[in-house]
Amino acid sequence: MVLYGYDASVYNSVQGSDNWVAYFNDPDENMIGGVNTAYTVGAIVGGFFMGGPIADFLGRKIGMATGCILVIAATFMQCFAPRGNIACFLAGRCIIGIGQGIALTAGPIYIGELAPPEIRGKIMTFWQMFYSVGSFICFWVNYACTKHSTHLGEWDWRMVVIFQLLVPVIILFILPTIPGSPRWYIQRGNNVEKARRALRRVRATDDEVEDELLRIREAIEYEKEAISGTYAALWKDKSLRKRMYLALVINAGQQVSGQGTLNTYSTKIYEKVFKSANQIALINALNATFGIIFTLNAIWIIDRFGRKFLLIVGGIDKPSWGATIWIWTSEVFSMNVRAQAVGMATQTQNVANAIVQQFFPTFLNNCGFYAFYMFAGICFLLALFVFFFVPETKQVPLEEIDALFGGANHVTQGEDLFSNEKQMRVTHQDTGMEKPSAVTVEDARR
């Protein structure tokens, strides 16, 4: 998430550099919006069509690694784009968006699948906090470069861009040392031993490991029989369809509330009030700093007051729609469709962002600060939507969340499958008959 926070803030930062503007021949408002939209469209493509399959078939860690490699390659494209060739810079932003879309599908799923239910919210809050850390690093690097732009020349913006390499390189070194997802190990090949080893690294006792391993196996056994693992299942199954609609609305709402617009165009907005580039860079840096401080509040609030409470309060006054959206989205879907669903839902943020950000520069020029009244109205409507439609998921085990949306309890159903299969095998052994085939959901229900 540090990677996402830094990358999302880079373009905002370089817009304030006179050297960047001159290097690319003073791009107009439409081109500025187009470059940002390219990043967003890339993220949509990566998240919707690539992130889910990669995380599902190759693993959560491979998904994160793939995203990092694409970001590294695209950073060089941006930093060393030929003079006046903003198309090359635009292509680099698009590829970074694809990398982010892939990595941001795998990342929250990985964390949610390893975290214990009682602290899952706290851990996912750190996920959002590190977005603020990424913005913090980017804006303070930009402030330092702006202060010394006379000496740095064109490197005042290139330095900000090249720092995008730092985080993905660190992630690529760390990934081999962290455990894989135990739920993915069970889902892909039923590799119980690898799942057990992964859980032992993040659980306190062997009893906890074995209990959780059994719950995972029971839930996945039921899901294999009862729910398709394809994209079509998200729309055919009534319970999943309800979750998908809710996730799409609140993820889009996170961006049409103005959050993404302010993150991307704060430099342009502040230029209407402040004339000094140094002053604008400092304000952006301070904004990112306070983002870290206030996100820390959610760490102790999220599992005490719950997701729904924070979303309602956040809709009224907008302090909590960052971390809470990622937490809720990553925990409400069944294991066999989680990667596809999280990829699609979270990239709805970018769909909404692309629409709003393409037209916001013109909107701001024509309406000035009255543009923000629209965002205030949207926030109020989002608070009402959450109050009436979004259920609370605080401290509910991942395998039991389906019951909140009118679906089956996958642990209970899977337990029935396991016990019926065991009973049938014992019966067949006693009678000397051949080993029976796997028990189906229909068998368990009889």
Kinemage of the C-alpha trace (Angstrom):
@kinemage 1
@onewidth
@group {chain A} dominant
@subgroup {mainchain}
@vectorlist {calphas} color= white
{ca met a 1} P 0.000 0.000 0.000
{ca val a 2} L 3.019 2.290 0.409
{ca leu a 3} L 3.593 1.603 -3.276
{ca tyr a 4} L 0.021 2.642 -4.120
{ca gly a 5} L 0.179 5.767 -1.971
{ca tyr a 6} L 3.438 6.899 -3.560
{ca asp a 7} L 2.388 6.156 -7.140
{ca ala a 8} L -1.003 7.832 -6.719
{ca ser a 9} L 0.689 11.002 -5.442
{ca val a 10} L 3.489 11.258 -8.019
{ca tyr a 11} L 1.445 12.864 -10.774
{ca asn a 12} L -0.070 15.360 -8.356
{ca ser a 13} L 3.450 16.328 -7.289
{ca val a 14} L 5.043 16.757 -10.717
{ca gln a 15} L 2.200 18.987 -11.960
{ca gly a 16} L 3.576 21.712 -9.720
{ca ser a 17} L 7.031 21.612 -11.337
{ca asp a 18} L 7.676 24.331 -13.924
{ca asn a 19} L 10.427 22.119 -15.331
{ca trp a 20} L 7.969 19.247 -15.886
{ca val a 21} L 5.482 21.591 -17.579
{ca ala a 22} L 8.201 23.001 -19.858
{ca tyr a 23} L 9.682 19.554 -20.607
{ca phe a 24} L 6.337 18.335 -21.954
{ca asn a 25} L 5.485 21.577 -23.798
{ca asp a 26} L 2.933 22.987 -21.368
{ca pro a 27} L 0.168 20.335 -21.592
{ca asp a 28} L -3.388 21.699 -21.471
{ca glu a 29} L -6.105 20.716 -18.992
{ca asn a 30} L -7.437 17.925 -21.200
{ca met a 31} L -3.998 16.343 -21.524
{ca ile a 32} L -3.389 16.648 -17.771
{ca gly a 33} L -6.706 14.892 -17.165
{ca gly a 34} L -5.862 12.328 -19.855
{ca val a 35} L -2.538 11.359 -18.264
{ca asn a 36} L -4.244 10.789 -14.946
{ca thr a 37} L -7.053 8.857 -16.615
{ca ala a 38} L -4.461 6.594 -18.294
{ca tyr a 39} L -3.232 5.537 -14.847
{ca thr a 40} L -6.780 4.890 -13.726
{ca val a 41} L -7.728 2.941 -16.862
{ca gly a 42} L -4.596 0.808 -16.438
{ca ala a 43} L -5.602 0.038 -12.860
{ca ile a 44} L -9.097 -0.914 -14.026
{ca val a 45} L -7.697 -3.318 -16.640
{ca gly a 46} L -5.236 -4.814 -14.149
{ca gly a 47} L -7.803 -5.190 -11.377
{ca phe a 48} L -10.821 -6.326 -13.376
{ca phe a 49} L -9.224 -8.705 -15.849
{ca met a 50} L -5.776 -9.693 -14.562
{ca gly a 51} L -5.558 -9.352 -10.776
{ca gly a 52} L -8.171 -11.997 -9.927
{ca pro a 53} L -6.907 -14.782 -12.239
{ca ile a 54} L -3.263 -14.193 -11.265
{ca ala a 55} L -4.027 -14.181 -7.517
{ca asp a 56} L -6.239 -17.257 -7.880
{ca phe a 57} L -4.136 -19.471 -10.149
{ca leu a 58} L -0.581 -18.362 -9.308
{ca gly a 59} L -1.031 -17.192 -5.721
{ca arg a 60} L -1.378 -13.990 -3.716
{ca lys a 61} L 2.386 -13.466 -3.445
{ca ile a 62} L 2.901 -13.908 -7.197
{ca gly a 63} L 0.178 -11.323 -7.791
{ca met a 64} L 1.988 -8.776 -5.627
{ca ala a 65} L 5.335 -9.564 -7.282
{ca thr a 66} L 3.895 -9.169 -10.796
{ca gly a 67} L 2.519 -5.751 -9.918
{ca cys a 68} L 5.872 -4.636 -8.506
{ca ile a 69} L 7.791 -5.696 -11.632
{ca leu a 70} L 5.428 -3.720 -13.876
{ca val a 71} L 5.793 -0.630 -11.671
{ca ile a 72} L 9.598 -0.833 -11.865
{ca ala a 73} L 9.564 -1.057 -15.677
{ca ala a 74} L 7.058 1.795 -16.034
{ca thr a 75} L 9.008 4.061 -13.672
{ca phe a 76} L 11.912 4.136 -16.130
{ca met a 77} L 9.493 4.948 -18.973
{ca gln a 78} L 8.211 8.001 -17.086
{ca cys a 79} L 11.533 9.207 -15.788
{ca phe a 80} L 13.385 9.016 -19.104
{ca ala a 81} L 10.590 9.862 -21.541
{ca pro a 82} L 11.959 11.859 -24.528
{ca arg a 83} L 11.533 15.634 -24.304
{ca gly a 84} L 8.080 16.700 -25.424
{ca asn a 85} L 6.887 13.089 -25.711
{ca ile a 86} L 4.129 13.088 -23.130
{ca ala a 87} L 2.687 9.971 -24.808
{ca cys a 88} L 5.605 7.975 -23.363
{ca phe a 89} L 4.951 9.440 -19.914
{ca leu a 90} L 1.251 8.613 -20.351
{ca ala a 91} L 2.064 5.006 -21.341
{ca gly a 92} L 4.243 4.662 -18.246
{ca arg a 93} L 1.377 5.871 -16.051
{ca cys a 94} L -0.942 3.342 -17.722
{ca ile a 95} L 1.461 0.432 -17.077
{ca ile a 96} L 1.922 1.517 -13.462
{ca gly a 97} L -1.864 1.478 -13.166
{ca ile a 98} L -1.958 -2.107 -14.487
{ca gly a 99} L 0.697 -3.123 -11.958
{ca gln a 100} L -1.219 -1.444 -9.150
{ca gly a 101} L -4.465 -3.123 -10.189
{ca ile a 102} L -2.829 -6.560 -10.024
{ca ala a 103} L -1.005 -5.927 -6.732
{ca leu a 104} L -3.997 -4.299 -5.037
{ca thr a 105} L -6.177 -7.303 -5.799
{ca ala a 106} L -3.746 -9.736 -4.186
{ca gly a 107} L -2.605 -7.593 -1.233
{ca pro a 108} L -5.788 -7.110 0.825
{ca ile a 109} L -6.899 -10.695 0.127
{ca tyr a 110} L -3.564 -12.000 1.431
{ca ile a 111} L -3.789 -9.942 4.619
{ca gly a 112} L -7.429 -10.853 5.248
{ca glu a 113} L -6.711 -14.577 4.797
{ca leu a 114} L -3.811 -14.595 7.275
{ca ala a 115} L -5.210 -12.265 9.953
{ca pro a 116} L -7.143 -13.686 12.962
{ca pro a 117} L -10.821 -12.516 12.944
{ca glu a 118} L -10.521 -10.585 16.219
{ca ile a 119} L -7.761 -8.299 14.873
{ca arg a 120} L -8.436 -8.473 11.132
{ca gly a 121} L -9.846 -4.940 11.144
{ca lys a 122} L -6.817 -3.513 12.949
{ca ile a 123} L -4.379 -5.178 10.568
{ca met a 124} L -6.297 -4.026 7.489
{ca thr a 125} L -6.304 -0.508 8.924
{ca phe a 126} L -2.520 -0.575 8.720
{ca trp a 127} L -2.994 -1.433 5.033
{ca gln a 128} L -4.743 1.924 4.522
{ca met a 129} L -2.329 3.744 6.813
{ca phe a 130} L 0.563 2.735 4.605
{ca tyr a 131} L -1.203 4.399 1.674
{ca ser a 132} L -0.792 7.586 3.703
{ca val a 133} L 2.840 6.650 4.359
{ca gly a 134} L 3.390 6.389 0.596
{ca ser a 135} L 1.813 9.807 0.047
{ca phe a 136} L 3.862 11.159 2.950
{ca ile a 137} L 7.131 10.001 1.359
{ca cys a 138} L 6.170 11.289 -2.081
{ca phe a 139} L 5.058 14.751 -0.989
{ca trp a 140} L 8.041 15.316 1.311
{ca val a 141} L 10.432 14.191 -1.442
{ca asn a 142} L 8.623 16.594 -3.756
{ca tyr a 143} L 8.874 19.403 -1.201
{ca ala a 144} L 12.632 18.869 -0.868
{ca cys a 145} L 13.047 18.823 -4.662
{ca thr a 146} L 10.913 21.955 -5.049
{ca lys a 147} L 13.077 23.775 -2.494
{ca his a 148} L 16.171 22.959 -4.581
{ca ser a 149} L 14.658 23.122 -8.062
{ca thr a 150} L 17.196 25.725 -9.195
{ca his a 151} L 20.079 23.309 -8.607
{ca leu a 152} L 18.242 20.172 -9.704
{ca gly a 153} L 16.769 21.542 -12.923
{ca glu a 154} L 14.757 18.845 -14.701
{ca trp a 155} L 15.692 16.398 -11.957
{ca asp a 156} L 13.335 18.213 -9.582
{ca trp a 157} L 10.490 16.130 -11.057
{ca arg a 158} L 12.572 13.153 -12.189
{ca met a 159} L 13.776 12.633 -8.619
{ca val a 160} L 10.166 12.352 -7.434
{ca val a 161} L 9.390 9.838 -10.202
{ca ile a 162} L 12.524 7.686 -9.772
{ca phe a 163} L 11.755 7.196 -6.063
{ca gln a 164} L 8.869 4.967 -7.210
{ca leu a 165} L 11.515 2.238 -7.539
{ca leu a 166} L 12.209 2.112 -3.810
{ca val a 167} L 9.078 0.376 -2.528
{ca pro a 168} L 8.589 -2.318 -5.228
{ca val a 169} L 12.248 -3.339 -4.928
{ca ile a 170} L 11.858 -3.727 -1.147
{ca ile a 171} L 8.634 -5.725 -1.610
{ca leu a 172} L 10.297 -8.095 -4.095
{ca phe a 173} L 13.037 -8.836 -1.543
{ca ile a 174} L 10.525 -9.374 1.289
{ca leu a 175} L 7.996 -11.601 -0.516
{ca pro a 176} L 10.099 -14.820 -0.426
{ca thr a 177} L 10.413 -14.530 3.371
{ca ile a 178} L 6.701 -14.268 4.269
{ca pro a 179} L 4.199 -17.172 4.547
{ca gly a 180} L 1.757 -17.957 1.773
{ca ser a 181} L -2.001 -17.869 2.192
{ca pro a 182} L -3.201 -21.061 3.946
{ca arg a 183} L -6.612 -20.691 2.328
{ca trp a 184} L -5.033 -20.545 -1.130
{ca tyr a 185} L -2.953 -23.663 -0.394
{ca ile a 186} L -6.117 -25.595 0.498
{ca gln a 187} L -8.086 -24.237 -2.431
{ca arg a 188} L -5.386 -24.956 -5.036
{ca gly a 189} L -4.459 -28.610 -4.650
{ca asn a 190} L -5.568 -29.200 -1.038
{ca asn a 191} L -1.985 -28.804 0.199
{ca val a 192} L -2.680 -29.232 3.905
{ca glu a 193} L 0.956 -29.347 5.036
{ca lys a 194} L 1.871 -26.039 3.377
{ca ala a 195} L -1.256 -24.468 4.851
{ca arg a 196} L -0.335 -25.807 8.298
{ca arg a 197} L 3.216 -24.416 8.040
{ca ala a 198} L 1.888 -21.015 6.975
{ca leu a 199} L -0.563 -20.874 9.885
{ca arg a 200} L 2.110 -21.903 12.401
{ca arg a 201} L 4.048 -18.760 11.507
{ca val a 202} L 1.128 -16.468 12.389
{ca arg a 203} L -0.775 -18.306 15.156
{ca ala a 204} L 0.223 -18.734 18.800
{ca thr a 205} L -0.601 -22.415 19.425
{ca asp a 206} L -0.961 -25.678 17.516
{ca asp a 207} L -4.576 -25.926 18.687
{ca glu a 208} L -5.378 -22.618 16.978
{ca val a 209} L -3.659 -23.849 13.827
{ca glu a 210} L -5.579 -27.126 13.708
{ca asp a 211} L -8.938 -25.524 14.521
{ca glu a 212} L -8.550 -22.904 11.807
{ca leu a 213} L -7.231 -25.439 9.318
{ca leu a 214} L -10.327 -27.575 9.881
{ca arg a 215} L -12.649 -24.571 9.406
{ca ile a 216} L -10.887 -23.643 6.171
{ca arg a 217} L -11.111 -27.182 4.793
{ca glu a 218} L -14.779 -27.505 5.725
{ca ala a 219} L -15.685 -24.157 4.163
{ca ile a 220} L -13.746 -24.769 0.953
{ca glu a 221} L -15.172 -28.292 0.630
{ca tyr a 222} L -18.667 -26.837 0.741
{ca glu a 223} L -17.824 -23.996 -1.675
{ca lys a 224} L -16.386 -26.421 -4.231
{ca glu a 225} L -19.673 -28.299 -4.291
{ca ala a 226} L -22.150 -25.461 -3.870
{ca ile a 227} L -20.663 -22.361 -5.514
{ca ser a 228} L -18.944 -21.932 -8.860
{ca gly a 229} L -15.546 -20.212 -8.749
{ca thr a 230} L -16.122 -18.226 -11.954
{ca tyr a 231} L -17.032 -14.580 -12.486
{ca ala a 232} L -20.548 -15.733 -13.413
{ca ala a 233} L -21.112 -16.939 -9.831
{ca leu a 234} L -20.972 -13.335 -8.622
{ca trp a 235} L -24.197 -12.628 -10.499
{ca lys a 236} L -25.991 -16.002 -10.444
{ca asp a 237} L -25.827 -16.656 -6.694
{ca lys a 238} L -28.301 -14.376 -4.870
{ca ser a 239} L -26.148 -13.945 -1.758
{ca leu a 240} L -22.989 -13.174 -3.750
{ca arg a 241} L -24.875 -10.837 -6.061
{ca lys a 242} L -26.093 -8.813 -3.077
{ca arg a 243} L -22.548 -8.508 -1.732
{ca met a 244} L -21.246 -7.531 -5.146
{ca tyr a 245} L -23.775 -4.720 -5.528
{ca leu a 246} L -22.972 -3.372 -2.059
{ca ala a 247} L -19.221 -3.560 -2.673
{ca leu a 248} L -19.511 -1.805 -6.038
{ca val a 249} L -21.528 1.055 -4.552
{ca ile a 250} L -19.325 1.737 -1.541
{ca asn a 251} L -16.080 1.417 -3.519
{ca ala a 252} L -17.359 3.841 -6.153
{ca gly a 253} L -18.638 6.048 -3.334
{ca gln a 254} L -15.167 6.270 -1.836
{ca gln a 255} L -14.002 8.128 -4.943
{ca val a 256} L -17.043 10.166 -6.019
{ca ser a 257} L -17.033 11.646 -2.512
{ca gly a 258} L -14.008 13.689 -3.628
{ca gln a 259} L -11.206 11.767 -1.939
{ca gly a 260} L -9.414 10.727 -5.126
{ca thr a 261} L -9.959 14.109 -6.740
{ca leu a 262} L -8.308 15.950 -3.872
{ca asn a 263} L -5.404 13.486 -3.814
{ca thr a 264} L -4.784 13.983 -7.535
{ca tyr a 265} L -5.564 17.655 -8.094
{ca ser a 266} L -4.717 19.264 -4.760
{ca thr a 267} L -1.816 21.095 -6.424
{ca lys a 268} L -4.175 22.642 -9.000
{ca ile a 269} L -6.737 23.436 -6.295
{ca tyr a 270} L -4.194 25.118 -4.025
{ca glu a 271} L -2.884 27.195 -6.942
{ca lys a 272} L -6.171 29.123 -6.790
{ca val a 273} L -5.247 30.294 -3.297
{ca phe a 274} L -1.443 30.115 -3.017
{ca lys a 275} L 1.053 31.321 -5.609
{ca ser a 276} L 4.266 29.835 -4.188
{ca ala a 277} L 5.179 26.344 -5.454
{ca asn a 278} L 7.132 25.765 -2.220
{ca gln a 279} L 4.088 26.620 -0.120
{ca ile a 280} L 1.824 24.295 -2.130
{ca ala a 281} L 4.357 21.454 -1.873
{ca leu a 282} L 4.560 21.986 1.901
{ca ile a 283} L 0.758 21.912 2.284
{ca asn a 284} L 0.578 18.649 0.320
{ca ala a 285} L 3.310 17.160 2.516
{ca leu a 286} L 1.550 18.245 5.716
{ca asn a 287} L -1.746 16.843 4.420
{ca ala a 288} L -0.080 13.449 3.877
{ca thr a 289} L 1.475 13.630 7.351
{ca phe a 290} L -1.897 14.224 9.003
{ca gly a 291} L -3.282 11.381 6.894
{ca ile a 292} L -0.998 8.982 8.777
{ca ile a 293} L -1.931 10.426 12.170
{ca phe a 294} L -5.689 10.260 11.629
{ca thr a 295} L -5.606 6.813 10.022
{ca leu a 296} L -4.012 5.550 13.244
{ca asn a 297} L -7.296 6.375 15.010
{ca ala a 298} L -9.032 3.650 13.032
{ca ile a 299} L -6.708 0.976 14.463
{ca trp a 300} L -8.411 1.005 17.862
{ca ile a 301} L -11.858 2.068 16.571
{ca ile a 302} L -12.440 -0.424 13.735
{ca asp a 303} L -12.935 -3.580 15.846
{ca arg a 304} L -14.543 -1.724 18.744
{ca phe a 305} L -17.291 0.203 16.941
{ca gly a 306} L -17.421 -1.810 13.715
{ca arg a 307} L -17.286 -1.139 9.990
{ca lys a 308} L -20.856 0.084 9.589
{ca phe a 309} L -20.582 2.742 12.296
{ca leu a 310} L -17.399 4.147 10.767
{ca leu a 311} L -18.888 4.246 7.264
{ca ile a 312} L -21.947 6.159 8.504
{ca val a 313} L -19.846 8.659 10.463
{ca gly a 314} L -17.449 8.903 7.530
{ca gly a 315} L -20.302 9.648 5.141
{ca ile a 316} L -21.304 12.587 7.325
{ca asp a 317} L -17.812 13.984 7.895
{ca lys a 318} L -15.530 11.843 5.629
{ca pro a 319} L -12.829 10.656 8.085
{ca ser a 320} L -13.154 6.891 7.649
{ca trp a 321} L -13.886 5.883 4.062
{ca gly a 322} L -10.290 4.942 3.347
{ca ala a 323} L -9.367 1.989 5.547
{ca thr a 324} L -12.916 0.775 6.187
{ca ile a 325} L -13.780 0.241 2.505
{ca trp a 326} L -10.724 -1.973 1.951
{ca ile a 327} L -11.456 -3.976 5.107
{ca trp a 328} L -15.130 -4.578 4.322
{ca thr a 329} L -14.530 -5.474 0.670
{ca ser a 330} L -11.721 -7.950 1.372
{ca glu a 331} L -13.663 -9.939 3.984
{ca val a 332} L -17.232 -10.359 2.675
{ca phe a 333} L -16.724 -12.728 -0.284
{ca ser a 334} L -16.456 -16.534 -0.350
{ca met a 335} L -12.985 -18.005 -0.797
{ca asn a 336} L -13.550 -19.396 -4.289
{ca val a 337} L -14.644 -16.027 -5.733
{ca arg a 338} L -12.754 -13.704 -3.399
{ca ala a 339} L -9.955 -12.762 -5.803
{ca gln a 340} L -12.318 -12.022 -8.693
{ca ala a 341} L -14.771 -10.103 -6.504
{ca val a 342} L -12.175 -8.001 -4.684
{ca gly a 343} L -10.455 -7.202 -7.978
{ca met a 344} L -13.694 -6.032 -9.579
{ca ala a 345} L -15.042 -4.176 -6.548
{ca thr a 346} L -11.877 -2.273 -5.664
{ca gln a 347} L -11.307 -1.258 -9.270
{ca thr a 348} L -14.731 0.356 -9.230
{ca gln a 349} L -12.864 3.021 -7.280
{ca asn a 350} L -10.821 3.649 -10.392
{ca val a 351} L -13.823 3.581 -12.728
{ca ala a 352} L -15.463 6.301 -10.639
{ca asn a 353} L -12.145 8.088 -10.306
{ca ala a 354} L -11.572 8.093 -14.071
{ca ile a 355} L -14.953 9.699 -14.708
{ca val a 356} L -14.640 12.348 -12.002
{ca gln a 357} L -10.992 13.213 -12.567
{ca gln a 358} L -11.257 13.570 -16.342
{ca phe a 359} L -13.763 16.390 -15.969
{ca phe a 360} L -12.826 17.880 -12.588
{ca pro a 361} L -10.182 20.373 -13.877
{ca thr a 362} L -12.793 21.959 -16.175
{ca phe a 363} L -15.435 21.771 -13.433
{ca leu a 364} L -13.103 23.531 -11.005
{ca asn a 365} L -12.280 26.284 -13.494
{ca asn a 366} L -15.940 26.973 -14.251
{ca cys a 367} L -17.448 26.625 -10.768
{ca gly a 368} L -14.522 27.273 -8.433
{ca phe a 369} L -14.914 25.967 -4.906
{ca tyr a 370} L -18.674 25.499 -5.382
{ca ala a 371} L -17.673 22.182 -6.988
{ca phe a 372} L -17.167 20.778 -3.494
{ca tyr a 373} L -20.849 21.166 -2.565
{ca met a 374} L -21.511 18.263 -4.927
{ca phe a 375} L -19.092 16.092 -2.949
{ca ala a 376} L -20.776 17.068 0.332
{ca gly a 377} L -24.161 15.937 -0.987
{ca ile a 378} L -22.730 12.621 -2.194
{ca cys a 379} L -21.199 11.946 1.243
{ca phe a 380} L -24.569 12.456 2.936
{ca leu a 381} L -26.294 10.051 0.522
{ca leu a 382} L -23.578 7.444 1.124
{ca ala a 383} L -24.160 7.622 4.892
{ca leu a 384} L -27.862 6.878 4.340
{ca phe a 385} L -27.040 3.992 1.992
{ca val a 386} L -24.753 2.338 4.553
{ca phe a 387} L -27.285 2.803 7.365
{ca phe a 388} L -30.045 0.996 5.483
{ca phe a 389} L -28.216 -1.629 3.424
{ca val a 390} L -24.714 -2.541 4.685
{ca pro a 391} L -24.444 -5.245 7.423
{ca glu a 392} L -21.776 -5.277 10.138
{ca thr a 393} L -18.898 -7.767 9.693
{ca lys a 394} L -16.873 -6.976 12.824
{ca gln a 395} L -14.963 -10.030 14.177
{ca val a 396} L -16.942 -12.524 12.058
{ca pro a 397} L -14.731 -15.411 10.771
{ca leu a 398} L -14.276 -15.272 6.989
{ca glu a 399} L -15.832 -18.719 6.542
{ca glu a 400} L -19.031 -17.655 8.337
{ca ile a 401} L -19.676 -14.264 6.717
{ca asp a 402} L -21.985 -15.694 4.027
{ca ala a 403} L -24.723 -16.135 6.628
{ca leu a 404} L -24.927 -12.334 7.060
{ca phe a 405} L -26.090 -12.004 3.454
{ca gly a 406} L -28.658 -14.788 3.377
{ca gly a 407} L -26.198 -17.502 2.357
{ca ala a 408} L -25.199 -20.711 4.114
{ca asn a 409} L -22.697 -20.985 6.957
{ca his a 410} L -19.860 -22.621 5.030
{ca val a 411} L -18.193 -24.090 8.113
{ca thr a 412} L -21.387 -25.824 9.247
{ca gln a 413} L -22.213 -27.078 5.767
{ca gly a 414} L -18.653 -28.253 5.202
{ca glu a 415} L -18.658 -30.020 8.566
{ca asp a 416} L -21.781 -31.907 7.500
{ca leu a 417} L -20.087 -32.926 4.261
{ca phe a 418} L -17.009 -34.171 6.107
{ca ser a 419} L -18.985 -36.120 8.707
{ca asn a 420} L -21.283 -37.694 6.087
{ca glu a 421} L -18.337 -38.702 3.944
{ca lys a 422} L -16.568 -40.236 6.942
{ca gln a 423} L -19.708 -42.124 7.961
{ca met a 424} L -20.221 -43.480 4.434
{ca arg a 425} L -16.620 -44.679 4.251
{ca val a 426} L -16.922 -46.496 7.582
{ca thr a 427} L -20.161 -48.126 6.424
{ca his a 428} L -18.646 -49.274 3.142
{ca gln a 429} L -15.562 -50.647 4.901
{ca asp a 430} L -17.765 -52.629 7.287
{ca thr a 431} L -19.738 -54.131 4.409
{ca gly a 432} L -16.669 -54.728 2.245
{ca met a 433} L -17.917 -52.510 -0.583
{ca glu a 434} L -15.747 -50.331 -2.834
{ca lys a 435} L -14.668 -46.912 -1.679
{ca pro a 436} L -17.440 -44.411 -2.505
{ca ser a 437} L -16.986 -41.320 -4.605
{ca ala a 438} L -16.804 -37.869 -3.005
{ca val a 439} L -19.914 -36.713 -1.179
{ca thr a 440} L -21.826 -33.923 -2.876
{ca val a 441} L -23.900 -31.144 -1.359
{ca glu a 442} L -27.027 -32.992 -2.391
{ca asp a 443} L -25.816 -36.065 -0.461
{ca ala a 444} L -25.215 -33.979 2.658
{ca arg a 445} L -28.680 -32.452 2.491
{ca arg a 446} L -30.482 -35.798 2.295
